[in-house]
Amino acid sequence: MSIDRLQQLRQLLAEEPGDLFLRYAIALEHRRLGATAEAIADLEALLREAPQHIASYYQLALMLAEADRTDDALDVCDAGLLQCLVAGDRKARAELQELRNTIAEAE
């Protein structure tokens, strides 16, 4: 069923290649399936092309921290925090700041 879900998401993305949410969903599905390296690569590519996709910063930082890439995770949090300021998204900024603090304290 999970592979079917991934295939469905990829099919939808083929029909709507510019859909950022579908790309994000594929990354999260990769993570759920245990393909963390693919999930990280998916989110990094998404953010290179669409740095305004704020939700991707949180998930990418979380995955990088779990992969013991703390410095990279903190850098992603910092970049996301700047995007939150630009977008005026206080809620996402607070959540990302909390994640950053948690990652920094665990270091």
N, C-alpha and C positions, 0 to 999 in steps of 0.2 A: 504493500500500500504506500509506503513512504517513497519508494522509487517511482511509483506511479504519480505521486504528488509532484515530485521533482520534474518528471517528464511533462506533466500538465503545465507547470509553471514555465518551463522552457518553451513549450508550444505557444502559450499565451505571449511570451516575450518575442517570439518569432513574428507574431502578428502585430505586436506593438513594441518595436525595438527601443523606443524612447521612454518607455514606462519605468520610471525610477523605482516605484514600489515593487514591481515584479522583480527587478534586479536585486533589490533588498530582500525580498521574500526568498529568492533562490539562495542567497548567501545564508540566510537563517536556516533554510532547509539543509544546506550542506553541513552546517554546524550540527543540526539535530541528528544527522546521519553519521556524525563522527568525522567528517571531512573538514576539520578545522583549517588546515592550510588552504584549501579551496575557498572556504568561507572568508578567510582573511584576504586572500587575493581578490575575491569578488568585491568586497567592501572597499579595498584600496583602489581598485579600478573605478568603482562607482564614484568615490570621492574625488578622484583626479578629474573626472568628467563633470561632476555635479557637486562642487564643494558646499553648496547650500543645503544638501540633504542631511539635516542635522541628526536624525535618528541613527544614521550610519556611524557617526563618530562614537556614540555611546557603545554600540555593539562591537565595533572594531576595537576600541580601547579595552573593553571587557575581555574579548578573545585574546588580545595581545598580552594582557596581564596574566590570564590563565596559562598562556604559553611561555611564561617567565620572560617576557620581553617588556619589562617594566618601563624602561626609558622610552621605548616606542609608544607604549600605552599612554604615558604622561604627555608625550608630544601630540598624540592624537586628541587627548582631552583638551590641551591648550588650543589647538587649531579649532576644535569644536566650540570651545567657549567663545572664541572670537566670532565665529559664524553666528552663534546665539545672540551676541551683542548686535551684530549687523541686522539680524532678522527681528530683533526685539522680542525674542522668545525667552521670557523669564523662567518659565517652568522647566524647559529643557536645560537652560543654563544652570539652574539649581540642581537638577538631577546629575548633570555632567560634572559639576563642581563637587558634589558629594562622592561620585565615583572617583574623581581625581584624588580627593582627600583620602579615600579608602586605599587606593593603590599606593599612594605616597607613604601612608602609615605602615603598610605591609612590607615596604622595601627594607 
